[in-house]
Amino acid sequence: MEYVSALVPPVVMAVFFGGLIVTIVKTQGGANKAKEDAAVDAALARAENTRQAPRDGTA
């Protein structure tokens, strides 16, 4: 029975690690990812427009 007690901790850790990986993969992307991407794109567009605007007032 010593082999069972020796194998239980690694098996339990492997199962929890697998669950952690599945949880991380499932929480990536989704509806919030699209909102975050849109917010980043808008911020980059504003920064690009600000950087390209003339500073001396002439067009």
N, CA, C and O of each residue as an XYZ file, in Angstrom:
236
protein
N       0.803     -1.203      0.000
C       0.000      0.000      0.000
C       0.845      1.267      0.000
O       0.325      2.368     -0.182
N       2.128      1.111      0.202
C       2.988      2.299      0.186
C       3.026      2.930     -1.201
O       3.162      4.146     -1.334
N       2.904      2.097     -2.231
C       2.931      2.640     -3.583
C       1.721      3.532     -3.846
O       1.818      4.499     -4.602
N       0.585      3.216     -3.229
C      -0.606      4.051     -3.401
C      -0.383      5.411     -2.747
O      -0.678      6.446     -3.344
N       0.135      5.409     -1.526
C       0.370      6.673     -0.843
C       1.478      7.472     -1.522
O       1.519      8.697     -1.401
N       2.366      6.800     -2.225
C       3.418      7.510     -2.955
C       2.888      8.111     -4.255
O       3.394      9.138     -4.707
N       1.888      7.495     -4.856
C       1.359      7.971     -6.135
C       0.235      8.997     -5.988
O      -0.015      9.759     -6.922
N      -0.439      9.037     -4.861
C      -1.593      9.925     -4.709
C      -1.210     11.410     -4.837
O      -1.867     12.116     -5.601
N      -0.190     11.923     -4.135
C       0.100     13.365     -4.267
C       0.431     13.817     -5.698
O      -0.082     14.849     -6.129
N       1.269     13.085     -6.450
C       1.515     13.543     -7.827
C       0.269     13.490     -8.715
O       0.075     14.358     -9.566
N      -0.555     12.494     -8.521
C      -1.778     12.381     -9.329
C      -2.726     13.527     -8.992
O      -3.307     14.134     -9.892
N      -2.887     13.826     -7.705
C      -3.768     14.926     -7.303
C      -3.235     16.245     -7.853
O      -4.004     17.062     -8.359
N      -1.927     16.456     -7.758
C      -1.354     17.694     -8.290
C      -1.529     17.778     -9.795
O      -1.799     18.857    -10.322
N      -1.382     16.673    -10.490
C      -1.556     16.675    -11.947
C      -2.996     17.016    -12.320
O      -3.229     17.758    -13.275
N      -3.952     16.487    -11.585
C      -5.362     16.779    -11.869
C      -5.658     18.259    -11.630
O      -6.316     18.900    -12.450
N      -5.179     18.803    -10.518
C      -5.409     20.226    -10.247
C      -4.695     21.109    -11.257
O      -5.240     22.132    -11.671
N      -3.494     20.737    -11.660
C      -2.770     21.515    -12.664
C      -3.513     21.491    -13.996
O      -3.615     22.516    -14.671
N      -4.025     20.336    -14.372
C      -4.826     20.236    -15.595
C      -6.054     21.115    -15.524
O      -6.403     21.780    -16.499
N      -6.721     21.123    -14.362
C      -7.885     21.996    -14.183
C      -7.517     23.466    -14.270
O      -8.265     24.269    -14.827
N      -6.361     23.817    -13.716
C      -5.895     25.201    -13.794
C      -5.650     25.615    -15.238
O      -6.042     26.708    -15.645
N      -5.015     24.762    -16.005
C      -4.745     25.067    -17.415
C      -6.053     25.225    -18.189
O      -6.201     26.152    -18.986
N      -6.995     24.323    -17.951
C      -8.290     24.410    -18.640
C      -8.991     25.714    -18.277
O      -9.560     26.374    -19.146
N      -8.954     26.089    -17.002
C      -9.586     27.331    -16.568
C      -8.937     28.544    -17.221
O      -9.632     29.458    -17.664
N      -7.617     28.555    -17.282
C      -6.907     29.678    -17.901
C      -7.261     29.784    -19.380
O      -7.509     30.880    -19.883
N      -7.284     28.663    -20.070
C      -7.591     28.685    -21.506
C      -9.032     29.142    -21.737
O      -9.295     29.912    -22.661
N      -9.952     28.683    -20.919
C     -11.356     29.061    -21.093
C     -11.592     30.541    -20.814
O     -12.466     31.150    -21.432
N     -10.834     31.128    -19.899
C     -11.071     32.530    -19.560
C     -10.375     33.488    -20.513
O     -10.590     34.696    -20.418
N      -9.561     33.002    -21.416
C      -8.926     33.859    -22.412
C      -9.926     34.126    -23.532
O     -10.694     33.241    -23.909
N      -9.915     35.325    -24.052
C     -10.813     35.652    -25.167
C     -12.230     35.898    -24.681
O     -12.428     36.380    -23.566
N     -13.209     35.575    -25.500
C     -14.606     35.769    -25.138
C     -15.072     37.179    -25.430
O     -14.430     37.918    -26.176
N     -16.204     37.546    -24.831
C     -16.814     38.856    -25.078
C     -15.931     39.979    -24.559
O     -15.818     41.025    -25.198
N     -15.314     39.775    -23.424
C     -14.465     40.833    -22.875
C     -13.248     41.078    -23.749
O     -12.755     42.204    -23.826
N     -12.764     40.048    -24.400
C     -11.598     40.205    -25.269
C     -11.918     41.167    -26.412
O     -11.083     42.000    -26.765
N     -13.094     41.067    -26.986
C     -13.477     41.963    -28.079
C     -13.566     43.406    -27.579
O     -13.151     44.335    -28.272
N     -14.106     43.590    -26.377
C     -14.212     44.935    -25.814
C     -12.826     45.507    -25.528
O     -12.566     46.683    -25.783
N     -11.943     44.666    -24.996
C     -10.588     45.132    -24.712
C      -9.864     45.494    -26.004
O      -9.176     46.513    -26.070
N     -10.019     44.665    -27.024
C      -9.379     44.948    -28.307
C      -9.901     46.261    -28.893
O      -9.125     47.054    -29.426
N     -11.199     46.491    -28.797
C     -11.780     47.723    -29.319
C     -11.254     48.934    -28.549
O     -10.965     49.974    -29.142
N     -11.132     48.799    -27.235
C     -10.625     49.909    -26.427
C      -9.173     50.213    -26.776
O      -8.788     51.380    -26.865
N      -8.371     49.184    -26.971
C      -6.964     49.387    -27.331
C      -6.866     50.008    -28.715
O      -6.063     50.918    -28.924
N      -7.663     49.536    -29.661
C      -7.645     50.110    -31.007
C      -8.038     51.587    -30.985
O      -7.436     52.400    -31.685
N      -9.051     51.935    -30.177
C      -9.482     53.333    -30.091
C      -8.380     54.194    -29.481
O      -8.127     55.305    -29.947
N      -7.728     53.685    -28.441
C      -6.651     54.449    -27.803
C      -5.477     54.641    -28.758
O      -4.880     55.716    -28.807
N      -5.150     53.605    -29.509
C      -4.057     53.720    -30.481
C      -4.416     54.710    -31.587
O      -3.559     55.473    -32.033
N      -5.675     54.706    -32.034
C      -6.104     55.645    -33.077
C      -6.022     57.081    -32.567
O      -5.583     57.977    -33.288
N      -6.452     57.298    -31.311
C      -6.359     58.647    -30.741
C      -4.902     59.088    -30.632
O      -4.575     60.236    -30.932
N      -4.046     58.198    -30.212
C      -2.625     58.534    -30.075
C      -2.014     58.830    -31.436
O      -1.201     59.745    -31.570
N      -2.398     58.068    -32.433
C      -1.869     58.284    -33.783
C      -2.342     59.620    -34.337
O      -1.558     60.348    -34.946
N      -3.617     59.953    -34.132
C      -4.144     61.230    -34.611
C      -3.496     62.398    -33.889
O      -3.220     63.429    -34.502
N      -3.256     62.252    -32.613
C      -2.636     63.313    -31.829
C      -1.195     63.530    -32.293
O      -0.723     64.663    -32.393
N      -0.527     62.453    -32.566
C       0.879     62.548    -32.982
C       1.008     63.160    -34.357
O       1.993     63.848    -34.625
N       0.050     62.937    -35.238
C       0.128     63.441    -36.611
C      -0.444     64.844    -36.764
O      -0.271     65.460    -37.816
N      -1.115     65.359    -35.751
C      -1.715     66.698    -35.852
C      -0.596     67.753    -35.919
O       0.396     67.647    -35.198
N      -0.754     68.758    -36.774
C       0.265     69.814    -36.856
C       0.285     70.633    -35.563
O      -0.763     70.895    -34.973
N       1.464     71.029    -35.134
C       1.603     71.753    -33.880
C       1.581     73.260    -34.075
O       1.284     73.998    -33.135
N       1.892     73.732    -35.285
C       1.986     75.191    -35.498
C       0.660     75.801    -35.963
O       0.588     77.014    -36.164
N      -0.376     75.001    -36.135
C      -1.676     75.532    -36.494
C      -1.873     75.621    -37.999
O      -2.956     76.012    -38.435
N      -0.881     75.280    -38.814
C      -1.060     75.303    -40.270
C      -1.414     73.931    -40.764
O      -0.965     72.923    -40.217
N      -2.220     73.894    -41.799
C      -2.657     72.592    -42.312
C      -1.766     72.087    -43.383
O      -1.998     71.003    -43.919
